[in-house]
Amino acid sequence: MYGYLFALGVAMIIIGFSVLMIYAFLNTAKSQGAERNATSGFGGLIMIGPVPIAFGSSPGMVVVAEAMAIVLIIIAIIFFFLFSRR
């Protein structure tokens, strides 16, 4: 009944990993032979249910990760109310 949602979720995961890998390859190729830019940083977000865990190399990256968490929680709430009706 909701097989298309499963397929959509799997497709989004595959697309996300693909974009991440392409970015990593492009960034590595660009930075070879050059010193690391002082303004670069990293950050991430782990969602365990509704609880976000944000981390990053600078406070700015943590703020970006928290903004992503808020967007993801809003999307989850919208999907919950859209598909919980019977």
C-alpha positions in Angstrom: 0.0 0.0 0.0 2.8 2.4 0.9 5.4 0.8 -1.3 6.0 4.0 -3.2 7.0 5.7 0.1 9.6 3.0 0.7 10.9 3.4 -2.8 11.0 7.2 -2.4 13.0 6.8 0.9 15.5 4.4 -0.6 15.9 6.7 -3.6 16.5 9.7 -1.4 19.2 7.8 0.6 21.0 6.7 -2.5 20.8 10.3 -4.0 22.1 11.7 -0.7 25.1 9.3 -0.5 25.8 10.0 -4.2 25.9 13.8 -3.7 28.1 13.4 -0.7 30.6 11.2 -2.5 30.7 13.5 -5.6 31.3 16.5 -3.3 34.1 14.6 -1.4 35.8 13.7 -4.7 35.6 17.2 -6.1 36.8 18.8 -2.9 39.7 16.4 -2.7 40.7 17.0 -6.3 40.5 20.7 -5.8 42.6 20.8 -2.5 45.4 18.5 -3.7 48.7 20.4 -3.9 47.2 23.4 -2.0 47.1 24.2 1.6 43.9 23.8 3.5 41.7 26.8 3.5 41.4 28.3 7.0 37.7 29.0 6.5 36.7 25.4 5.7 34.9 23.4 8.3 32.7 20.4 8.8 29.5 19.6 10.6 26.9 16.9 10.9 23.6 16.0 12.3 22.4 12.6 13.7 18.7 12.2 14.2 17.6 9.5 16.6 13.9 9.8 16.4 12.9 13.3 17.3 16.2 14.0 19.1 18.9 15.8 17.1 22.6 15.5 17.8 24.6 18.2 16.1 28.4 18.5 15.9 30.9 20.6 14.0 34.3 22.1 13.8 33.0 25.6 14.7 30.0 27.1 16.3 28.7 28.3 12.9 28.7 24.8 11.6 26.7 23.6 14.6 24.1 26.3 14.0 23.8 25.1 10.4 23.3 21.5 11.6 20.7 22.7 14.1 18.8 24.5 11.3 18.8 21.3 9.3 17.4 19.5 12.4 14.6 22.0 12.7 13.7 21.6 9.0 13.8 17.8 9.2 11.6 17.8 12.3 9.1 20.0 10.5 9.1 17.7 7.5 8.6 14.6 9.8 5.6 16.3 11.5 4.1 17.1 8.1 4.5 13.6 6.8 3.1 12.2 10.1 -0.1 14.2 9.8 -0.4 13.5 6.0 -0.1 9.8 6.3 -1.7 9.1 9.7 -5.3 9.8 8.4 -7.4 6.8 7.7 
